[in-house]
Structure formats: C-alpha cells, structure tokens
Amino acid sequence: MARSNKTAVLITGCSSGIGRATAERLARGGHAVYATARRPEAIEDLARSGCKLLPLDVCDDESMAAAVKEVESAEGAVGVLVNNAGYGQDGAVEAVPIGEARRQLETNVLGPLRLTQLALPGMRRAGRGRIVNVSSMGGRVTIPGGGVYHASKYALEALSDALRFEVRGFGVDVVLIEPGLIRTRFGDTVIGGLPGGEDGGPYAEFNEALTKQVQSAYSGLVGKLVAAGPDRVARAIEKAISVERPRARYVVTPTARLMIEMHRLLPGRAFDLLMRTQFPTPRQRNAETTAI
C-alpha cells in the first residue's frame, strides 16, 4: 500500500550514478528533493529537474549539520534521508594504506551514521521518517581484494539492523538497499584506488587480476550482460519510501540475489574455492623462508 503524501528527501552523493538518478526520479514524483554533493557545481543541472541543491560532505560534521538545518528550516524535518554517498577502496588488506582505510570507513560508515544522528531528532518530533541506507550485495558477500570496502558495508548493515529496532517506536523506518553490479563511475574509483603493484610486491599479480575483474564487471562483457543502470536502484529507493510498510532490505539486480544466495548456502571453504577460480591466490614468490 502506497503512502499518498509527498515528503522532503535529503540525498547524499548526487553528482553521479545512483544519487543523481534517485534525485531526478523522486523530483519527478513530486517530492521536495534536496540533492547534495561535496561540490555543488557538479549538480547545478539538477535544479532544472526540480531539485533544491545543497553542499554536503559526509566527512565534514559542520557541512552535514548545516544541510540538515537548511532542510528543517524549510520543511520542518527531513522526511526521508537517503545515505547514498560512498565509494569502493579495493586492494589486499595488507596493502591498503591505513589512511585510505580510515577514509573509506569515514565516508561509508561514519558519514551516514552522523547524518542519521543529525536528522533523527527532527524525525522524532514529527513522529515519522524514513532512513534509506544504500549498501551493496557487498554488505553480505565478501569478494577477495575488497576487504576494507566490504568491512564498511557490513558495518552499515549492522548499524541499520540495530537502528531499525531502536527507532521503530518513533514512527521511523530504516531500509537497506543492496544493489549488485550497477553501471556507474564506481568501477573507475575502485581501480584508481588500488594500491600500486609496480614494485613487484607479493600482491602485484593479484592486483592485476583484480583490476581486470573490475574493468570487466563495470565496462566489459560481464558488465554489458549483467550490470544494471542506476535508475534500477532509484526505482527500488522510490518504492522503499512510498510503501506504508517497507521491507528491511531491497536486493537490486539478479546478480545480487544470486551471489547472496550462493554465499548463504555454500560452506565457507566451498565459497573460497569458488573465489579461487576467479582470482589468483597470492603466494610467497621466492624460496626464502624465515625461521621462527
């Protein structure tokens, strides 16, 4: 059953991909959409779609507080918060610089957490609200080379599950969106963030294979066959905020459903074996051993 009234929607990460598609779709649907990005000039054209534009950096507390205050001043409260901003930091866990790992968690976990904390008081006063966290099939399935990224999405899922229970009595719903492969610039960001393998280190071959996998998944044959456009996710978000009683999770794309189900059914060692058919196993490449 659909909710008939429109509401104020604050969306992060609208400069491209899922965030942009969601802002455009919800604005066409009559919602008061507040589209945000770190660089407002990157979303100027969304004003022509009926969106109101705000600067918002999920790694800047003052920026987040100012955006929520702006929406509350105009609308009374944030009706729907769509935590979409995020990116993927890939690479073997040992090889990811700790500063990059911190930035990944700051963007993908702490940013949505803090923005939720800022929006919730207004939602509680209004007696209603909806928080939509854009996760990934990677929040329930771990692929080699994505440990830091997957850690951020698993954390977002855990926060959402706890939050869903905690705020239900205030009339606030919490929903997770779990897309599979989506044709966006996400893959370019992943490849650009891979730790360099030019030094011939222990993960050089692995990172090379990982780069090819990501390229194929987002822009190669695999991507053409199974990846969906960002509007597929936007439609799922629109449904999640429109129905009276949303599901806890919306899995988007057949690929995501397949991977999540395989991960659920296969024992850990069997899933590892499946991954070894897709990625080279990093190994010590010299004959030297260290005595213990």
matplotlib code that plots the C-alpha trace (Angstrom):
import matplotlib.pyplot as plt

x = [0.0, 1.4, 1.7, -0.2, 1.6, 4.9, 7.8, 11.1, 14.0, 17.7, 20.0, 23.8, 26.2, 24.1, 26.9, 26.6, 25.3, 22.7, 22.4, 21.7, 19.2, 17.4, 17.2, 15.8, 13.2, 12.0, 11.7, 9.6, 7.4, 6.7, 8.9, 10.8, 14.2, 17.4, 20.2, 23.7, 27.3, 30.7, 30.9, 27.6, 28.7, 28.7, 24.9, 23.8, 21.8, 19.6, 17.9, 16.3, 14.8, 13.2, 15.8, 17.0, 20.7, 22.9, 26.6, 27.3, 30.4, 29.8, 33.3, 32.6, 30.4, 29.6, 28.6, 26.2, 24.7, 24.2, 22.4, 20.0, 19.3, 18.5, 16.0, 14.4, 14.1, 12.2, 10.3, 10.1, 12.0, 13.9, 11.2, 13.4, 17.2, 18.9, 22.5, 24.0, 27.4, 30.2, 33.0, 35.0, 38.5, 39.9, 43.2, 44.6, 44.1, 47.8, 48.5, 45.8, 47.4, 45.8, 45.0, 42.9, 41.2, 40.2, 38.9, 36.8, 35.2, 34.8, 32.9, 30.9, 30.1, 30.7, 29.3, 25.9, 25.9, 26.5, 24.0, 21.4, 22.1, 21.5, 18.3, 16.6, 15.6, 13.5, 12.0, 11.1, 9.5, 7.5, 6.5, 7.6, 10.5, 12.4, 16.2, 17.4, 20.9, 22.4, 24.5, 25.5, 25.4, 28.9, 27.3, 26.5, 29.1, 32.8, 34.9, 38.7, 40.5, 37.6, 38.1, 38.2, 35.2, 33.2, 34.0, 32.4, 29.2, 28.9, 29.2, 26.5, 24.2, 24.8, 24.1, 20.9, 19.7, 20.2, 18.7, 15.6, 14.7, 15.6, 13.6, 10.5, 8.6, 9.2, 7.5, 10.8, 11.6, 15.1, 15.7, 18.7, 19.2, 21.6, 22.5, 24.6, 26.6, 25.5, 26.8, 28.3, 31.8, 32.1, 34.4, 36.8, 37.0, 37.8, 40.6, 42.0, 42.2, 44.1, 47.5, 50.2, 51.7, 54.6, 57.1, 56.5, 55.3, 53.5, 50.1, 51.2, 49.7, 46.6, 46.0, 46.5, 43.8, 41.6, 41.9, 40.8, 37.9, 36.6, 37.1, 35.1, 32.4, 31.7, 32.7, 33.5, 31.4, 30.3, 29.1, 27.1, 25.5, 24.6, 25.1, 22.0, 21.6, 21.5, 17.8, 17.1, 18.3, 16.4, 13.2, 13.9, 14.5, 11.3, 9.4, 11.1, 9.9, 6.5, 5.0, 3.4, 5.4, 8.8, 10.9, 14.1, 16.1, 15.6, 18.0, 18.5, 19.6, 19.6, 23.3, 23.0, 20.3, 22.4, 25.6, 23.8, 22.0, 25.2, 27.0, 24.2, 24.1, 27.7, 30.0, 32.9, 35.5, 33.3, 32.8, 36.6, 37.1, 34.7, 36.6, 39.9, 38.5, 38.2, 41.3, 44.9, 45.9, 48.7, 51.8, 55.4, 57.3, 60.9, 62.4, 63.5, 61.8, 62.0, 62.9, 60.6]
y = [0.0, 3.4, 6.5, 9.3, 12.3, 13.6, 14.4, 16.2, 14.0, 14.6, 12.6, 12.4, 11.8, 13.2, 14.2, 10.9, 7.4, 6.2, 9.5, 11.5, 9.0, 8.9, 12.7, 13.0, 10.2, 11.5, 15.0, 13.9, 12.1, 15.4, 15.0, 18.0, 16.7, 18.2, 17.0, 17.3, 16.9, 18.0, 20.3, 22.0, 23.0, 19.3, 19.1, 22.5, 20.9, 19.0, 22.3, 22.1, 18.8, 20.5, 19.6, 22.0, 22.0, 21.9, 21.4, 18.4, 16.5, 13.3, 13.7, 17.2, 17.5, 21.2, 20.6, 17.8, 19.8, 22.9, 20.7, 19.2, 22.6, 24.0, 21.3, 21.5, 25.3, 24.9, 21.7, 21.2, 17.9, 15.7, 13.3, 10.8, 10.6, 8.7, 7.9, 7.2, 8.8, 6.3, 4.7, 1.5, 1.0, -2.2, -4.0, -6.7, -5.9, -5.8, -3.5, -0.8, 2.2, 2.7, 6.3, 5.1, 2.6, 5.3, 7.5, 4.5, 4.0, 7.7, 8.1, 4.8, 4.3, 7.3, 9.8, 8.1, 7.4, 11.1, 12.3, 9.9, 11.2, 14.8, 14.0, 11.8, 14.4, 16.2, 12.9, 12.0, 15.4, 14.9, 11.4, 9.9, 9.5, 7.0, 6.4, 4.6, 3.3, 2.4, -0.7, -3.3, -7.1, -6.5, -5.9, -9.6, -11.2, -10.7, -10.8, -11.1, -7.8, -5.9, -6.4, -2.8, -1.9, -4.9, -4.0, -0.6, -2.1, -4.9, -2.2, -0.1, -3.2, -3.8, -0.2, -0.3, -3.5, -2.0, 1.3, -0.3, -1.7, 1.4, 4.0, 2.0, 3.2, 6.8, 6.2, 6.0, 3.1, 2.0, 0.4, -1.1, -1.1, -3.8, -3.4, -5.8, -4.5, -1.1, 0.9, 3.9, 5.5, 3.3, 0.9, 3.7, 4.8, 1.3, 0.9, 4.3, 3.4, 0.1, 0.1, 0.2, -3.1, -1.7, -2.7, -6.3, -6.9, -10.0, -8.8, -7.5, -10.4, -10.4, -6.6, -7.0, -9.7, -7.7, -4.7, -6.8, -8.2, -4.8, -3.5, -6.4, -6.1, -2.5, -1.8, -5.1, -8.0, -9.0, -5.5, -5.4, -8.7, -8.4, -4.8, -2.6, 1.1, 3.4, 4.0, 0.4, 1.3, 4.6, 2.7, 0.5, 3.6, 5.2, 2.0, 1.9, 5.4, 5.1, 2.0, 2.1, -0.8, -1.1, -4.3, -4.2, -5.0, -4.5, -6.6, -5.0, -7.0, -10.8, -10.8, -9.6, -12.1, -15.0, -14.0, -13.5, -16.9, -18.7, -17.2, -18.2, -21.8, -22.7, -23.6, -21.1, -23.3, -24.0, -20.3, -19.8, -22.5, -20.7, -17.4, -19.2, -20.0, -16.2, -14.8, -15.9, -16.8, -14.5, -16.6, -16.1, -15.8, -16.5, -19.6, -17.8, -18.7, -17.0, -19.1, -18.9]
z = [0.0, -1.1, 1.0, -0.8, 0.7, -0.7, 1.6, 1.9, 0.8, 1.6, -0.7, -0.4, -3.3, -6.2, -8.5, -10.5, -10.6, -8.1, -6.2, -9.4, -10.8, -7.4, -7.2, -10.7, -10.2, -6.8, -8.1, -11.0, -8.5, -6.7, -3.6, -2.3, -3.2, -1.6, -3.8, -2.3, -3.3, -2.0, -5.0, -5.6, -9.2, -10.1, -9.6, -10.9, -13.7, -11.2, -10.4, -13.8, -12.7, -9.7, -7.1, -4.4, -4.1, -1.0, -0.4, 1.8, 2.6, 4.6, 6.1, 7.4, 10.5, 10.0, 6.4, 7.4, 10.3, 8.0, 5.4, 7.9, 9.4, 6.0, 5.2, 8.7, 8.4, 5.1, 5.7, 9.4, 9.3, 7.0, 5.9, 4.1, 4.4, 1.6, 2.7, -0.7, -0.8, -0.8, -2.9, -3.1, -1.7, -3.1, -2.6, -0.5, 3.2, 4.0, 1.1, 1.7, 3.4, 6.8, 5.9, 3.0, 5.2, 7.6, 4.7, 3.5, 6.9, 7.4, 4.1, 4.0, 7.7, 10.0, 7.5, 7.2, 11.0, 11.8, 9.3, 10.7, 14.2, 13.0, 11.1, 13.7, 16.3, 13.7, 12.6, 16.2, 16.7, 13.5, 14.6, 11.3, 8.9, 6.8, 6.6, 3.5, 3.6, 0.2, 1.0, -1.6, -2.1, -0.7, 2.7, 2.8, 0.4, 0.6, -2.6, -2.5, -2.7, -1.2, 2.5, 3.5, 1.3, 2.4, 6.1, 5.5, 4.0, 6.6, 9.3, 7.5, 7.5, 11.3, 12.1, 10.0, 11.7, 15.2, 14.2, 12.7, 16.1, 18.1, 16.1, 15.1, 18.1, 17.0, 13.6, 11.8, 9.3, 8.3, 5.0, 3.3, -0.5, -1.7, -5.4, -7.4, -10.4, -11.5, -14.4, -12.8, -12.3, -9.2, -11.0, -12.1, -8.5, -7.4, -10.0, -9.2, -5.5, -5.9, -4.2, -6.8, -7.9, -9.8, -7.1, -7.9, -4.3, -3.1, -4.3, -7.8, -9.7, -7.6, -8.0, -11.8, -11.9, -9.6, -12.0, -14.9, -12.9, -12.0, -15.6, -17.0, -14.3, -15.0, -18.6, -20.3, -21.5, -18.0, -17.3, -20.6, -19.8, -16.1, -14.8, -14.5, -14.8, -11.8, -12.4, -11.3, -7.9, -7.9, -8.6, -5.6, -3.4, -4.6, -3.7, -0.3, 0.6, -1.0, 0.6, 4.0, 5.4, 3.7, 3.7, 5.8, 2.6, -1.1, -3.2, -6.6, -9.7, -10.3, -9.8, -6.3, -5.5, -6.9, -5.0, -1.7, -2.0, -3.0, -0.1, 2.2, 1.0, 0.4, 3.3, 3.8, 2.3, -0.7, -1.3, -1.0, -3.6, -5.9, -5.5, -6.3, -9.7, -10.3, -8.6, -8.3, -4.8, -3.5, -2.6, -1.5, -4.7, -3.5, -1.9, 1.2, 4.5, 7.8, 10.8, 13.7]

ax = plt.figure().add_subplot(projection="3d")
ax.plot(x, y, z, "-o")
ax.set_aspect("equal")
plt.show()
